[in-house]
Amino acid sequence: MLQTFGVEIDENFLEILLFSNKSFDKYSKKKVLPAKTVIDSTVTDNRSFIYIEKGLTKVVASHNMKETTISFTGDGEFIGFASLLSRGGNQFELETISETTAYFIDPYFVLNVIDESGWGTSILLKIIENLTQSVNYYGKFNLLPAKAKVAASLLHLESKKLGKSEGHLPKEICQHHLASYCQITREYATTILSKFEEEGLVKLTPKPITILDSYALKEMVGFEISGSLH
């Protein structure tokens, strides 16, 4: 956590800056999106900095006609940090997993608020730091064997505290979500999860999927799991 004169610079700090600005309503649009809604960032109306007030979403990228889940995003998180640092728009699709309440915010307004806050440099440095950590994380993640990838995906979801209780994943998460994140088949993901359950690492039913031994999963991965920015 970056601190400047005792102030923690994080997503909560940015949330306060934006929502307390008197022009926020003018430069943002609140939407309630049903589950399985796809938002294409290349569409002009969707070129926004997005705040997820409530709900569960996944960030999806396409490569060679194949879709891969890059990250899961939940309550109180932003999407679109990379676009704040470049002139190009976001290149991703956002798909809601549950009903989601989101604010679509003009990215230029976001940059102006950051610039006028007096904490601009600190906030931008924190964004760059977190984006760099995300790139490093994906580099390590892609080198993992499938079993460790599934372990990492479980920890990734749990680390973001999207579940209602300690160790719980969101109830909407199924094997195919984890398979897409791990870039493996659903059948293979199911086989690995069943093995984890046999070993007492997780509980698959009844939902939600529950982590029973996070230490063993962390040992399997071998590096720290954290959330990611996009």
Backbone as numpy.savetxt, mean C-alpha at the origin, in Angstrom:
# Nx Ny Nz CAx CAy CAz Cx Cy Cz
11.49 7.09 11.33 10.65 8.29 11.33 11.53 9.53 11.33
11.33 10.43 10.37 12.09 11.67 10.32 11.44 12.69 11.24
12.24 13.35 12.07 11.72 14.38 12.95 12.43 15.69 12.69
11.68 16.78 12.70 12.25 18.11 12.55 11.73 18.98 13.69
12.64 19.39 14.59 12.26 20.17 15.76 11.13 19.49 16.53
11.22 18.17 16.66 10.24 17.43 17.44 8.99 17.05 16.69
8.86 17.47 15.43 7.66 17.16 14.64 7.95 15.94 13.77
7.12 14.90 13.88 7.30 13.71 13.08 6.74 13.94 11.68
7.58 13.75 10.67 7.17 13.96 9.29 6.74 12.60 8.72
5.43 12.38 8.63 4.92 11.13 8.10 3.61 11.39 7.38
2.91 10.31 7.00 1.66 10.47 6.27 0.59 11.15 7.12
0.61 10.92 8.42 -0.36 11.58 9.29 -0.16 13.09 9.30
1.10 13.50 9.29 1.42 14.92 9.26 0.93 15.55 7.97
1.14 14.85 6.84 0.68 15.35 5.55 -0.84 15.40 5.50
-1.48 14.40 6.08 -2.95 14.38 6.13 -3.48 15.62 6.84
-2.89 15.96 7.97 -3.32 17.14 8.74 -3.12 18.41 7.91
-1.97 18.53 7.25 -1.70 19.71 6.42 -2.75 19.89 5.34
-3.08 18.80 4.64 -4.00 18.89 3.52 -5.43 19.16 3.97
-5.91 18.37 4.93 -7.31 18.47 5.33 -7.61 19.76 6.10
-6.60 20.36 6.69 -6.82 21.62 7.42 -6.72 22.84 6.52
-6.28 22.65 5.27 -6.16 23.77 4.35 -7.54 24.24 3.91
-7.77 25.54 3.91 -9.10 26.08 3.60 -9.53 25.81 2.17
-8.58 25.52 1.29 -8.91 25.26 -0.11 -9.03 23.77 -0.44
-8.96 22.92 0.59 -8.95 21.47 0.34 -10.17 21.01 -0.44
-11.35 21.46 -0.05 -12.59 21.02 -0.72 -12.61 21.42 -2.19
-11.99 22.56 -2.50 -11.96 23.05 -3.88 -11.10 22.16 -4.77
-10.04 21.61 -4.22 -9.07 20.85 -5.03 -9.11 19.34 -4.78
-10.18 18.89 -4.16 -10.32 17.45 -3.93 -11.74 17.00 -4.23
-11.87 15.72 -4.49 -13.18 15.14 -4.78 -13.31 13.84 -4.01
-14.34 13.76 -3.18 -14.57 12.56 -2.39 -15.45 11.59 -3.16
-15.03 10.31 -3.20 -15.81 9.29 -3.90 -15.95 8.05 -3.02
-17.13 7.44 -3.09 -17.34 6.14 -2.45 -17.39 5.11 -3.58
-16.40 4.21 -3.59 -16.22 3.28 -4.70 -16.62 1.87 -4.28
-17.46 1.20 -5.05 -17.81 -0.19 -4.74 -16.60 -1.10 -4.85
-16.68 -2.27 -4.25 -15.61 -3.26 -4.38 -15.43 -3.63 -5.85
-14.20 -3.92 -6.23 -13.81 -4.33 -7.58 -13.91 -3.20 -8.61
-13.87 -1.95 -8.13 -13.78 -0.80 -9.03 -12.33 -0.61 -9.45
-12.11 -0.44 -10.76 -10.76 -0.24 -11.28 -10.58 1.22 -11.68
-9.52 1.85 -11.19 -9.22 3.24 -11.50 -7.93 3.27 -12.30
-8.01 3.67 -13.55 -6.84 3.73 -14.43 -6.20 5.10 -14.30
-4.98 5.15 -13.81 -4.32 6.43 -13.56 -3.97 7.18 -14.83
-4.00 6.50 -15.99 -3.66 7.18 -17.24 -4.82 8.00 -17.77
-6.02 7.79 -17.21 -7.18 8.59 -17.60 -7.06 9.96 -16.93
-7.25 11.02 -17.70 -7.01 12.38 -17.21 -7.71 12.67 -15.89
-8.98 12.27 -15.76 -9.74 12.58 -14.55 -9.20 11.88 -13.31
-8.41 10.84 -13.52 -7.88 10.08 -12.39 -6.44 10.45 -12.03
-5.88 11.44 -12.72 -4.50 11.84 -12.43 -4.47 12.67 -11.15
-4.54 11.97 -10.05 -4.69 12.61 -8.76 -3.76 11.99 -7.73
-3.59 12.73 -6.66 -2.96 12.21 -5.45 -4.12 11.68 -4.62
-4.09 10.41 -4.27 -5.27 9.76 -3.70 -5.07 9.46 -2.22
-6.09 9.81 -1.43 -6.09 9.49 -0.01 -7.20 8.48 0.26
-6.84 7.33 0.84 -7.82 6.31 1.18 -8.31 6.57 2.60
-9.53 7.07 2.71 -10.08 7.33 4.04 -10.49 6.03 4.73
-11.14 5.16 3.97 -11.60 3.88 4.52 -11.73 2.87 3.40
-11.23 1.67 3.64 -11.35 0.62 2.63 -10.02 -0.05 2.34
-10.08 -1.07 1.52 -8.90 -1.84 1.15 -8.76 -1.84 -0.36
-7.59 -1.48 -0.84 -7.33 -1.42 -2.28 -6.01 -2.11 -2.60
-5.82 -2.39 -3.88 -4.53 -2.91 -4.32 -4.04 -2.06 -5.49
-2.75 -1.83 -5.54 -2.11 -1.10 -6.63 -1.58 -2.14 -7.61
-2.00 -2.02 -8.87 -1.69 -3.03 -9.88 -0.89 -2.41 -11.01
0.16 -3.08 -11.44 0.95 -2.67 -12.60 0.88 -3.77 -13.64
0.97 -3.39 -14.91 0.92 -4.36 -16.00 2.26 -4.40 -16.72
2.69 -5.62 -17.06 3.93 -5.80 -17.81 3.78 -7.03 -18.69
4.00 -6.84 -20.00 3.85 -7.94 -20.97 2.48 -8.62 -20.84
1.45 -7.79 -20.74 0.06 -8.27 -20.70 -0.26 -9.03 -19.41
0.59 -8.93 -18.40 0.36 -9.63 -17.14 0.24 -8.61 -16.02
-0.82 -8.75 -15.21 -1.03 -7.83 -14.10 -0.40 -8.38 -12.83
0.25 -7.49 -12.09 0.88 -7.87 -10.83 0.48 -6.88 -9.75
0.09 -7.38 -8.60 -0.21 -6.52 -7.46 1.10 -6.04 -6.85
1.28 -4.72 -6.81 2.50 -4.13 -6.26 2.38 -3.91 -4.76
1.19 -3.50 -4.33 1.03 -3.18 -2.92 -0.45 -3.19 -2.56
-0.71 -3.28 -1.26 -2.06 -3.13 -0.73 -2.10 -1.84 0.08
-3.20 -1.13 -0.01 -3.33 0.15 0.67 -4.64 0.20 1.43
-4.60 0.73 2.65 -5.80 0.76 3.47 -6.04 2.10 4.13
-6.82 2.07 5.21 -7.27 3.28 5.89 -6.12 4.24 6.18
-6.33 5.52 5.81 -5.38 6.56 6.17 -4.10 6.60 5.38
-4.08 5.95 4.20 -2.86 5.93 3.39 -3.05 6.69 2.08
-1.93 7.20 1.56 -1.92 7.95 0.30 -1.35 7.10 -0.82
-1.79 7.41 -2.05 -1.23 6.80 -3.26 -0.91 7.92 -4.24
0.29 7.89 -4.81 0.66 8.89 -5.80 1.89 9.70 -5.44
2.67 9.24 -4.47 3.86 9.99 -4.05 4.87 10.14 -5.19
5.02 9.09 -5.99 6.02 9.15 -7.07 5.72 10.26 -8.05
4.43 10.50 -8.31 4.06 11.53 -9.29 4.34 12.94 -8.78
4.43 13.11 -7.45 4.74 14.43 -6.89 6.17 14.84 -7.22
7.02 13.85 -7.49 8.44 14.12 -7.73 8.81 14.07 -9.20
7.82 13.88 -10.08 8.10 13.81 -11.51 7.01 14.54 -12.28
7.30 14.89 -13.50 6.32 15.59 -14.33 5.32 14.64 -14.96
5.66 13.37 -15.02 4.76 12.38 -15.59 3.67 12.00 -14.60
2.55 11.50 -15.09 1.48 11.07 -14.22 1.76 9.69 -13.65
0.94 9.29 -12.70 1.07 7.94 -12.15 0.78 6.91 -13.22
1.52 5.83 -13.24 1.29 4.76 -14.19 0.91 3.50 -13.42
-0.33 3.42 -13.01 -0.79 2.25 -12.27 -2.30 2.16 -12.39
-2.82 1.02 -11.98 -4.25 0.86 -11.81 -4.50 0.60 -10.33
-5.54 1.22 -9.84 -5.95 1.01 -8.45 -7.25 0.24 -8.47
-7.29 -0.89 -7.79 -8.52 -1.69 -7.75 -8.98 -1.85 -6.31
-10.24 -1.53 -6.06 -10.76 -1.66 -4.70 -11.08 -3.12 -4.41
-10.68 -3.58 -3.24 -11.00 -4.93 -2.80 -12.27 -4.92 -1.96
-12.45 -3.88 -1.19 -13.69 -3.67 -0.44 -14.27 -2.32 -0.86
-15.47 -2.00 -0.40 -16.00 -0.65 -0.65 -15.01 0.35 -0.05
-14.69 1.37 -0.82 -13.62 2.29 -0.44 -14.06 3.74 -0.55
-13.78 4.50 0.49 -14.00 5.94 0.45 -12.66 6.61 0.22
-12.56 7.37 -0.87 -11.27 7.96 -1.26 -11.43 9.41 -1.67
-10.38 10.19 -1.44 -10.30 11.57 -1.90 -9.31 11.63 -3.06
-9.74 12.20 -4.18 -8.88 12.42 -5.33 -8.45 13.88 -5.29
-7.16 14.10 -5.04 -6.66 15.45 -4.75 -5.74 15.92 -5.87
-5.90 17.17 -6.27 -5.04 17.77 -7.30 -3.59 17.74 -6.82
-2.70 17.06 -7.55 -1.30 16.95 -7.10 -0.59 18.29 -7.01
-0.97 19.26 -7.85 -0.34 20.59 -7.78 -0.75 21.30 -6.50
-1.98 21.08 -6.07 -2.43 21.63 -4.79 -1.61 21.01 -3.65
-1.38 19.70 -3.72 -0.59 19.01 -2.69 0.81 19.62 -2.61
1.44 19.82 -3.76 2.79 20.39 -3.78 2.80 21.81 -3.22
1.77 22.60 -3.54 1.70 23.97 -3.03 1.54 23.97 -1.50
0.71 23.07 -0.99 0.51 22.99 0.46 1.82 22.60 1.14
2.53 21.63 0.56 3.82 21.21 1.11 4.81 22.38 1.10
4.85 23.11 -0.02 5.79 24.22 -0.18 5.51 25.34 0.82
4.22 25.61 1.06 3.83 26.72 1.92 3.82 26.36 3.41
4.02 25.08 3.71 3.89 24.63 5.10 5.06 25.04 5.99
6.21 25.33 5.36 7.41 25.58 6.15 8.20 24.31 6.43
7.62 23.17 6.06 8.27 21.87 6.26 8.55 21.19 4.92
8.49 21.96 3.84 8.56 21.40 2.49 9.74 20.48 2.26
10.94 20.96 2.60 12.14 20.15 2.37 12.09 18.85 3.17
11.67 18.93 4.43 11.61 17.74 5.28 10.61 16.73 4.74
9.46 17.21 4.29 8.43 16.30 3.77 8.91 15.63 2.50
9.48 16.40 1.58 9.96 15.83 0.32 11.11 14.85 0.55
11.99 15.17 1.50 13.09 14.24 1.82 12.54 12.93 2.37
11.49 13.03 3.19 10.89 11.82 3.75 10.23 10.99 2.64
9.57 11.65 1.70 8.96 10.94 0.57 10.03 10.22 -0.24
11.13 10.93 -0.54 12.23 10.32 -1.30 12.81 9.13 -0.54
12.99 9.28 0.76 13.52 8.19 1.59 12.62 6.96 1.52
11.32 7.17 1.65 10.39 6.05 1.64 10.27 5.40 0.27
10.31 6.21 -0.79 10.29 5.65 -2.14 11.54 4.82 -2.40
12.68 5.29 -1.91 13.93 4.53 -2.06 13.85 3.21 -1.31
13.28 3.24 -0.11 13.10 2.01 0.66 12.19 1.04 -0.07
11.15 1.57 -0.74 10.23 0.72 -1.49 10.94 0.03 -2.64
11.78 0.78 -3.36 12.53 0.20 -4.48 13.46 -0.90 -3.97
14.15 -0.63 -2.87 15.05 -1.63 -2.29 14.29 -2.86 -1.83
13.11 -2.63 -1.25 12.28 -3.75 -0.79 11.90 -4.65 -1.95
11.42 -4.06 -3.05 10.99 -4.87 -4.19 12.16 -5.60 -4.83
13.33 -4.97 -4.82 14.51 -5.64 -5.35 14.82 -6.91 -4.58
14.75 -6.83 -3.25 14.99 -8.00 -2.41 13.85 -9.01 -2.54
12.62 -8.50 -2.56 11.44 -9.38 -2.62 11.46 -10.24 -3.88
11.81 -9.65 -5.01 11.79 -10.38 -6.28 12.82 -11.50 -6.34
13.82 -11.45 -5.47 14.84 -12.50 -5.44 14.49 -13.65 -4.51
13.41 -13.50 -3.75 13.03 -14.54 -2.79 12.43 -15.76 -3.49
12.60 -16.96 -2.91 11.86 -18.12 -3.40 10.38 -17.96 -3.08
9.53 -18.73 -3.74 8.08 -18.56 -3.62 7.59 -18.65 -2.17
8.11 -19.60 -1.42 7.68 -19.78 -0.03 7.94 -18.53 0.80
9.11 -17.94 0.62 9.46 -16.72 1.36 8.64 -15.53 0.87
8.31 -15.52 -0.44 7.46 -14.44 -0.96 6.09 -14.46 -0.30
5.52 -15.65 -0.14 4.21 -15.74 0.52 4.32 -15.27 1.96
5.39 -15.65 2.64 5.61 -15.17 4.01 5.69 -13.65 4.04
6.42 -13.08 3.08 6.57 -11.62 3.01 5.23 -10.95 2.74
4.42 -11.55 1.89 3.12 -10.95 1.56 2.22 -10.91 2.79
2.25 -11.97 3.59 1.47 -12.00 4.83 1.94 -10.92 5.79
3.25 -10.79 5.94 3.81 -9.79 6.85 3.56 -8.37 6.34
3.61 -8.20 5.02 3.34 -6.89 4.41 1.94 -6.42 4.77
0.97 -7.29 4.64 -0.41 -6.93 4.97 -0.57 -6.69 6.46
0.05 -7.54 7.27 -0.09 -7.39 8.72 0.62 -6.14 9.22
1.75 -5.79 8.59 2.53 -4.63 9.04 1.79 -3.32 8.84
0.88 -3.31 7.89 0.12 -2.09 7.61 -1.10 -1.96 8.52
-1.29 -2.97 9.38 -2.38 -2.94 10.36 -3.73 -2.76 9.70
-3.92 -3.44 8.56 -5.21 -3.35 7.88 -6.23 -4.29 8.51
-5.76 -5.31 9.22 -6.67 -6.22 9.90 -7.23 -5.56 11.15
-8.29 -6.14 11.71 -8.93 -5.55 12.87 -8.21 -5.89 14.17
-7.49 -7.00 14.21 -6.79 -7.42 15.42 -5.36 -7.80 15.10
-4.53 -7.90 16.13 -3.13 -8.25 15.95 -3.00 -9.59 15.25
-2.22 -9.62 14.17 -2.01 -10.85 13.44 -3.06 -11.15 12.38
-4.17 -10.43 12.41 -5.24 -10.68 11.45 -5.00 -9.92 10.15
-5.22 -10.58 9.03 -5.24 -9.92 7.73 -6.66 -9.44 7.47
-6.85 -8.48 6.57 -8.22 -8.07 6.23 -9.04 -9.27 5.77
-10.30 -9.33 6.18 -11.13 -10.50 5.87 -11.35 -10.68 4.38
-11.18 -9.61 3.58 -11.39 -9.72 2.13 -10.24 -10.40 1.41
-9.09 -10.54 2.06 -7.91 -11.09 1.40 -8.06 -12.60 1.19
-7.85 -13.02 -0.06 -7.92 -14.44 -0.43 -6.60 -14.88 -1.05
-6.53 -16.17 -1.36 -5.30 -16.72 -1.94 -4.91 -16.03 -3.24
-5.91 -15.65 -4.06 -5.55 -15.06 -5.36 -4.93 -13.68 -5.20
-5.26 -12.95 -4.13 -4.61 -11.66 -3.88 -3.13 -11.88 -3.55
-2.86 -12.86 -2.70 -1.48 -13.16 -2.33 -0.70 -13.70 -3.52
-1.35 -14.52 -4.35 -0.68 -15.07 -5.53 -0.25 -13.97 -6.48
-1.13 -12.98 -6.69 -0.81 -11.87 -7.59 0.35 -11.05 -7.04
0.37 -10.84 -5.74 1.45 -10.07 -5.12 2.78 -10.83 -5.22
2.71 -12.16 -5.11 3.93 -12.99 -5.14 4.33 -13.41 -6.55
3.47 -13.10 -7.54 3.73 -13.47 -8.94 3.87 -14.99 -9.10
2.96 -15.72 -8.45 2.89 -17.17 -8.59 1.45 -17.55 -8.86
1.19 -18.81 -9.21 -0.18 -19.24 -9.48 -0.97 -19.33 -8.17
-2.29 -19.22 -8.31 -3.15 -19.34 -7.13 -3.01 -20.71 -6.48
-2.88 -21.73 -7.32 -2.74 -23.10 -6.81 -1.47 -23.25 -5.97
-0.39 -22.66 -6.46 0.88 -22.75 -5.73 0.80 -21.99 -4.41
0.16 -20.81 -4.45 -0.01 -20.03 -3.23 -0.83 -20.80 -2.20
-1.89 -21.48 -2.67 -2.74 -22.28 -1.78 -1.95 -23.42 -1.15
-1.10 -24.07 -1.95 -0.27 -25.16 -1.44 0.68 -24.68 -0.35
1.31 -23.53 -0.59 2.25 -22.98 0.40 1.53 -22.57 1.68
0.37 -21.93 1.53 -0.40 -21.52 2.71 -0.86 -22.73 3.52
-1.27 -23.79 2.83 -1.69 -25.01 3.53 -0.53 -25.61 4.32
0.66 -25.55 3.73 1.86 -26.04 4.42 2.15 -25.18 5.65
2.00 -23.86 5.51 2.18 -22.96 6.64 1.21 -23.31 7.77
-0.03 -23.63 7.39 -1.04 -23.97 8.40 -0.66 -25.26 9.12
-0.18 -26.24 8.37 0.26 -27.51 8.96 1.39 -27.29 9.96
2.24 -26.32 9.66 3.40 -26.03 10.52 3.04 -25.09 11.68
1.78 -24.66 11.75 1.34 -23.80 12.84 1.73 -22.35 12.69
2.04 -21.94 11.46 2.44 -20.55 11.23 1.25 -19.62 11.00
0.19 -20.15 10.40 -1.00 -19.35 10.10 -2.25 -20.18 10.35
-3.38 -19.48 10.43 -4.69 -20.13 10.47 -5.50 -19.58 9.30
-5.95 -20.45 8.40 -6.61 -20.01 7.18 -8.12 -19.89 7.32
-8.72 -20.71 8.15 -10.17 -20.68 8.32 -10.51 -20.76 9.81
-11.63 -20.14 10.22 -12.45 -19.23 9.40 -11.71 -17.92 9.14
-12.17 -17.19 8.14 -11.55 -15.91 7.82 -11.72 -14.95 8.99
-10.80 -14.00 9.17 -9.68 -13.67 8.29 -8.49 -14.61 8.48
-7.60 -14.64 7.48 -6.33 -15.35 7.63 -5.58 -14.73 8.81
-5.06 -15.57 9.68 -4.40 -15.08 10.90 -2.97 -15.60 10.98
-2.04 -14.70 11.25 -0.64 -15.08 11.47 -0.48 -15.54 12.91
0.01 -16.77 13.10 0.20 -17.33 14.43 1.65 -17.24 14.90
2.58 -17.23 13.95 4.01 -17.20 14.30 4.74 -16.24 13.36
4.67 -14.96 13.68 5.29 -13.95 12.83 6.81 -14.06 12.85
7.37 -14.52 13.98 8.83 -14.65 14.08 9.36 -15.63 13.04
8.70 -16.78 12.91 9.13 -17.79 11.94 9.02 -17.27 10.51
7.96 -16.51 10.23 7.79 -15.94 8.89 8.89 -14.92 8.60
9.22 -14.10 9.60 10.28 -13.10 9.43 11.63 -13.76 9.20
11.88 -14.86 9.91 13.12 -15.60 9.72 13.21 -16.15 8.30
12.07 -16.57 7.77 12.01 -17.13 6.42 12.35 -16.06 5.37
11.87 -14.83 5.61 12.09 -13.73 4.66 13.53 -13.21 4.75
13.99 -12.94 5.96 15.38 -12.55 6.14 15.66 -11.06 6.10
14.64 -10.23 5.88 14.83 -8.78 5.94 13.53 -8.14 6.40
13.63 -6.88 6.81 12.49 -6.20 7.41 11.40 -5.94 6.38
10.17 -6.21 6.78 9.01 -5.96 5.93 8.36 -4.66 6.37
8.01 -3.82 5.41 7.35 -2.57 5.75 6.37 -2.22 4.65
5.61 -1.16 4.89 4.70 -0.69 3.85 5.48 -0.05 2.72
4.78 0.45 1.71 5.49 1.03 0.57 4.71 2.22 0.03
5.42 3.12 -0.65 4.80 4.29 -1.24 4.78 4.16 -2.75
3.79 4.81 -3.37 3.67 4.80 -4.83 3.26 6.17 -5.33
